[in-house]
Amino acid sequence: MSELKVAEDGRYLGGEIPFGYTLWGDRLVEIPAELDACVTAIRLVRQGKHYPEIAVSVRQEHGVELSQRQFDSLLESVYRRYGPL
């Protein structure tokens, strides 16, 4: 996994594009269903749920596939920014 690099003016410079975003030209844009899925996943982690159950809930509630790798990256990002859940 390579670290996301974004210029001060918001242009994408490289690295792994996080779950919930995609490239549009040279800019990252939000994917609302995926960002909603992130909120659901975090809520379920706080409730003590584990990835298999979270993946099913995210698929059912948001129609989004959340891979184990994406889930792990999401939690790593949340932990880095906010500390333990």
N, C-alpha and C positions, 0 to 999 in steps of 0.2 A: 504494500500500500504506500503510495507516494503522497506527500503532504500537499494539500491544496495551496496554490499560489495565485493571488489576485493582486493586480496593480492598484495603486491608490485611487485611480479613476474608475475602478470596478471591472476592468478587463481581465478575463481569464488568462493566466499565464502558463498554467500546467498543474499537474497533480491529479489525484483522484477526485472526481466530482461526487460530492456527498449525496446520499439518498435524500430525495426531496427536491433536487435541482437537476437541471439539464442545461446544455449549452444552446444558446440561440445566437448564432454568429460568434462573436468573441465575448459574450456576456453570459453569466449564469442567471437563469430564470427559475422561479419556484414552480414546483408541481404540487398544486394544492392537495390532491388526494394523498400523495406521499408524505407531505408535511403533517397532515391530519393523522396519518398512520404512525408517524413518529411520536406524536403526542399520546396516542393510544398505547403504543409499545412502552413508553416510559411510565405511563400510569399503571400498566399491568405489572411491570417490573417492581414498582413500588408496592404493589399488592402481593408480591411474592411469587408471581407466575414465572415460568421458565419459557425459553424460546419456542419449543414446539407448540405450546398452547397459545402463545402470543402470535405466532405466525398464522395460526388458524383464525384467531380473532381479527387480526388485521385484514386478512383475505376476505372474511365475511363482512366486516363493517365498512371496509374502504375499497374492496376490489383490487387490492394491491398485494403483490408477492413480495415478501420481505425475506431475503435469504439469510442464512446464519451469518455470513460474512458482513452483510449490510447491517444486521442487528448488532453484531459485535462492534462494528465501526461507530454506529450510533451511540452505543453505551460508552465507548472509549471517548468519544467527543464530549458527551454530557459530563462524564467524570472529569475530563481535563478542564472543562469550563466551570463546572459547578461543584465538583467534589462528589463523594459517594451519594447514591440515591437513598 
